[in-house]
Amino acid sequence: MGEVCRAEHIAVGSEILLGQIANGHARTISLELAKHGLFLYYHTAVGDNLERIIDAFATASRRTNVVIVTGGLGPTNDDLTKEALASYLDRPLHLSEAALQTLEAFFQRYKRPMPASNRKQAMCIEGGELLPNPNGTAPGQYVAAGGVHYFLLPGPPREMLPMLRDEVVPRLKALFPGEQTLVSRVLHFCGIGESAVDEQIADLTAMTNPTVAPLAGEGEMLLRITASDVSEEAARARIAPVEARLRSQFGRFLYGTDDDTLESVVGGALRERGQTLSLAESCTGGLIASLITSVPGASAYFAGGTVVYQNETKIKLLGVQSRTLDEHGAVSEQTAKEMAEGVRAACASSYGLSVTGIAGPSGGTPEKPVGLVYGAIAGPAGTRVYQMQFKGSRDQIRLRTAKMMLWRLWETLVQP
C-alpha cells in the first residue's frame, strides 16, 4: 500500500470562533472523506487574521499531507485564505484571465455590474490550479507543494459541497489509490445506560478493525461499528458478526440502526399495524408531539394530542378526576394513568400516551424531587404506568422523558 491520506480541515472565519455559526463543514468533510476510505486526522478553526491563518497552514503542513480549507475566498478585505497560503509557500498571486471571464459572465447572467472588489477572487497562486465553482463567484484552488496537497474551497455550503465531491474527492482518490473502503454501522439503543453496555463489551471496544465506539446521544445510547477493507462488501462482512453479537446481548434495547430515530421507528410500527396514537403532555410541553410530527406522513397514525399543564385543563379535556388530583397530585401514577386513558378516549386512538412530571429547576420536594416523571401508555391490552427519575437541566429532563416514553411505546408495539 502506498502513502496514506492524512488530511486536516481548516475552517476560516471569525464567526465560527465567536459561536455565531456552527462549523458544519467539519462534519460534512469528515463524512465525505470517510465514505471513500480517506482519513481526516484533524479539525482546526481560525479567525480572519492573516498571521494566524499562516500559522494554521504551517501547523497543518507539518503533520498532514492533505489540507482542505473552507472559507476566506470572498471579495472583502477580511477574506485572506489565498493570501495566507501564498505567503506561507512564498509564491506570488497572479490574475487569472480565465477566472476573471468566468466571474464577469456570472454577473452578466444576473444583469449586474461586477464590483471591482470581485477581481480579487480571480487571483490564483502561482503553480496552482483553479477549481470551478458552478454555484458562486469564488473559484477554489488546488496547490501541491512540499509533499502536501492544499485544497481551498468557498465557505457557503451550497458551493463547498459540490466542489468537495466533484473536485476534491476524485483528486484524492487518484493521489491515494491504495486507500481502503471505510464503512460504519450505527446501532441505536434506549432503556439501557452506556456504562452497563461498556462493562459487557470491553473486548469489542479494544478491537482495531472493526472498531466499536460509543457515540453521544441525549436520552439514548449509540454504538458505532467501523471497518475498513478492500471493498464495501468486505468491510460489511467484518461488521456483521460484531453487530450480531450486540443484537444477541442487547436486542431488547436495540430499536434501530444508522439513520433511524425513535420517532421514525414508532411511526413505522404504528403504520404497519394500522394503529393510531394520541398524546397528553404536561412536563414535556408538546415535545413528544413535535418529534412524532417531524416524520413525514405522521398524519396516517397520529390522531392528535394536548398539552395540559393546569389541573383544571386535565379535568376538562381529559376527564381526570378531581379526587385523583387532590389525593395524589398532578405528578403521580394515578394521574398519568387517567391522562393516557382520557386522551385515548377523546381521540378514539389505538394508544394514548401521557407524561406528567417535574422538569425543574424548581418545584421539587423531598417526596417528589425535580426529575420525577410518570408516563403511561393506554392501549388495547390495558394501561401501563412508568415511573422515571432523571437528572440534568430542564431541557435534558424533557428530552429524556420524551425519548424514554417513545421507546416504551416502541417496546409495547414490537415486544408486547
N, C-alpha and C positions, 0 to 999 in steps of 0.2 A: 504494500500500500504506500502511496506517495505521501506528500505533505498533507497534514490535516488542517482543515479550515478552523482557525481560531479567531472569531470575529468579536468586535466591540461595536456597540451602538452609542453614538454621542448625540444627545438631543440638545440643540442650541436654542436658547430662548429664556430671557429673564422671567417671563410669565410663568414658566414651569417651576422655577425655583421659588417664586412668590406664591405658588399654590393657586394661581388664577386659572390655570388649565391643568388637566391631568396629562401625564406623559403616556398617552395611549399608544404612541408609536413603539414604545418598549415592548408591549405585549404583542402588537401586530408583527413586528420584525422577528421576535422570538418564535412565534407560532409558524411564520412562513419559512424561516430557515430550518426549524426542526422538522417540518413536513418533508424537507428534501435531504435530511440527514446532515445538515450543515450546523456546526456548533457555534453558538454565541456564548462567549465567556464573560463579558462584562457589559453593564449598562452605565452610562455616565450622562449627567445633565450639567450644562454650563450656561451661564448668562451671556448676554450680548456685550461681551468685553473682549477686545482683540487679544490682549495678552493672555487672558485665561483660556480662550479658545486655542491659542497656540500651545499653551501648556497641556491642554486636553489631547491635542494631536501628538505631542511629544510622549505623553504617558502611554497612550494607546499604541503608538508605534513601537514602543519598547516591549510590549507584552502580547501583541496580537499581530496577525498578518492580513487581517481584513478590517477596515474601519468604515462603518456606514454612518453617515451624518445626516440628520434631518433638521431643516430649518436654517435660517440665515442666508437665504439666496434671493431675498426680495430686493426692491429698488431703493430702500431707505438707508440712511446713514448707519443705522444700527444692525444692518444685515452684513455680517462680517465673515461668514464662513469661508468663502473663496479667498478673501484677502488673508485670512489666518493660515490656510493651508499653503498658499503661495509663499507667504513669509516663512513658514516652517520649512518648506522644501527649498527655499531660496530660488524660486522660479518667478519670472515676470508674468503679468497678466496681459493678454492681447485681446483686442476686439475681434470677435468672430463675425465676419460678414454674413455667414450662413445663419448664425443665431440672430443677428440683427434683422435680417429679412423675415425670419420666422416671427419675431416679435412684432414687426411692423404689420405683417399680414394678420396677426392676431387682433390688433387694434382696428385694422381696416374692416375686418369681419363684423365688428360691432359698431362701425362708423364712429369711432372715437379717435381723437388725435393721441399719439403716443407721447406721454410726458418725457422730457429729456432725461429724467432720473432713471427711466427704464433701460436706457442704454447700458447701464451698469450690469444688467442681467445677461448681456451678450458678451461679457468678458470671460475669457477662457484661460485657464492656467496652461502655461507652455508645456507641451507634451501630453496634455490631457485630451480626453475625448468627450464631446458633448453627448448627453443622454436626452433624447427627445421627451418633451412633456406635452402631450396632446391636450391636457386639461387646464393649462395655465401658462403664465408668461415666463416662469423661471425654468430654464433647462437645467438638467442635472449634469454632473461631470464624473468621469472616471479617470483616475490618475494612478499609475503604478510607479512606485519609487522605493528603492532600497528593500525590495522584497515584500513591501506592504501594498495592498490594493485599497485605494480610497474611493468611496462612492459618496457623492454629495447629492442629496435629494431635497426637494422643497418640503416645507412644513405642512401645508394643507393636506389632510388625509386623502381627499379625492384625487389629488395629484400624486402624492407619495406612493400610495399602494399600487396603482397600476405600473408605475415605474419600477418599484421593487420587484414585482412579479415578472414584468416583461423585459427589463433591462439588467437588473442586478442578479437575480437568481440564475438565469441562464449563463451569465458570465462566471458566476461562482461554481456552477456545476461543471463548466468546461475547465476551470482552473484547478478544481479538486475532484477529478473523476473517480478517485478511489473511495470517496465517501460512501458510507453505508446508509441504508434507509432506516430512519428513526420512526417508531410507531408507539403511540401511547394509548392506553385504555384507562378510563377513569371510572371507578366504582363508587356509587353514592349510597351512604348508609345513614339511617336515622334511628334513634332509640337506643343507641349504644355510644359510650364515650370513647374518645381516642385512646386514652390510657388503657382501657380494657382490651382494646384490639392490639395495641402495641405489645402488650405483655405476651400475647399468643403468637405473634408473627416476627419475633426477633430474628429468626433465621432468614425470613424473606427480606426484611429491610437491610440485611447485611449482604445481600447478593449484589452483583455488579452488572449482570446482563441476563435477564431483565432486572431492573431496579424497581423497588416498591417504596413509595414515599407518601406520607400523609399530606393532604392539602388543607389549607384553612377554609373552614366553612361555618358560617354562623348558624347554629341550630341544627347542624348535621355534620357528618364526617365523610371525607372523601379520601380514597386511596388511588394513587396514580401508578399504573404499571407501565414501564417504558422499556422497550427492547430495540436493539439495533441488529441488522443483519444485511445480507446482500440484496434482499428484496423485501417488499412489504409482506408477502406471504410467509417468508421465513421468519420475519420479526414477529408476526402474529402467532406463529407456531410456538415461539418462545413464551409468549404471553399466556397462551391457552391453559397450560397446566397450573400456572400460578393463579389465574382467575378461577379455575375450577376448585382449587383448594380453598380460596377465600369464600367462594359461594357455599362450599360444604360447611365451613366453620361458622359463617355469619349470615347464612342465607335468609334467616328470618328478618334481619335488619337491612338487607340489601334491596333497595327499591328501584334502582335504575343505573344506567351507565351513560358515560360520555355527556351528551347534551340534555339528558333527561332532567326534569325538575319535579319536585313533589306535586306541584300543581298540574303539570302535564301528565304524570302517571295517574294521578287521581282522576283527572278528566277522562283519560283514556279508558280507565276501568269502569267509570260510570257510563260512558258512551257504549262500550262493548256490551254492557248488561242492560242497556235501555233504561237506566235508573236516573233519578234526579236528586239534587241536593239543595237544601236551604240553610241559611246561616243566621244565628242570633249572636251578635258580638257585643261584649261590653268592653273589657280592658284592651282588646286589640283594635277597637275603633274602626272596623271595616277593612283591616289589613288582609284578613283571610279572603274576603270577597275580592279585594284588589288583585291578590295573587291568582285566584281562580279565574277571574275575567281577563287576566293578561294573556291567556291562552286563546288563540283564535278558535271560534266555533263553540265557545263555552255556553252559549245560549241553548245548545242542544241538551245540556244536563244541569245547568244552574238555574233553579227556579226563581231565586231571589233571596233577599235577606234584610236584616235590620240591625242598626246599631242602637243598643238600648243601655244607656248609662244610668238614668234615674229610675228609681224603684217604680214610680208611677207609670213609666213607659213600659216596664216589664209586665206590669199588671194589665194595662190597657191593650197592648199589642200582642202579648204572648200568653196571657192568661195565667201568669204566675200568681199563686195565692198570696194574699197579703199576710196570711198567717205564717206561711213559709218564710217570708222575708222578716217578719217580726221575730220569729223563733230562732232562725238560723242565720239570717243576714244575707246580703246580696252575694257575698263571696262564700259559697257553701255548696256542698254536694247536692243538696235538695234543690237549690235554686237553679243550678246548672242543668239538672235533670228536667225540671219543668220548663226551662227556656228551650231546650232542644225539642222536647215533645210539643211545645206550643208553636214553635216556628214550623215544625214539620206538618202539624195540622193546618196551620194558617196558609201554607203554600202548597198543601197536598203533594208533598215531595216524598220520594222513597226514603231519604235520610234527612234528619235535622241535626245540625251540629251547633253547639253553643260553647262560649267561653265567658268566664267571669273571674276576675282576679284583681290583684293589687299590683299595678305596674310601677308605682313609686314616682319620684323618690320619697314621697311622704304617704301617709295614710295607713301605714302598717301598725300592728300592735303585737305584743308578745304572743298572743294566741293566733293571730293572723298576720304574719310578717310580710314585708314587701317581697314580691316574687311568688307569693302563693297564688296558684291559679287552679280553678276547677274547669274541666271541659267535659262535655257529654256528647254522645252520639246516639240518637234515637233512630231506630230502623225497624225493618220487618221482624227481626228477632228480638226486639225489646230495646231497652236503653242501658247504655254502659257509661259510667262516670269515671273520670280520671283525675286524680289529684296530682299536681305538679308543683315543684318548688324550684324556681330559677334564681340565678344571681346575675348581676350586671346592671347596666343602665336601663332607663325606661324603654328606650328603643330596642335594646337587646332582649329584654323580657317579652316585649310584644312580638318581636320576630320569632323568638324561640318558641313562644306559645303557638303562634300560627303554624310553624313548621311541624311541631310535635303533634298538633291535632290533625294536620293534613296526613301525617304519617299514620296516625291512629286510624284515620278513615281509610287510607290505602290498605292497612293491615286488615281492617274489617271487611273490605271488599274482596281482597285476594286470598286472605287466610281466615275465613270465617270459622 
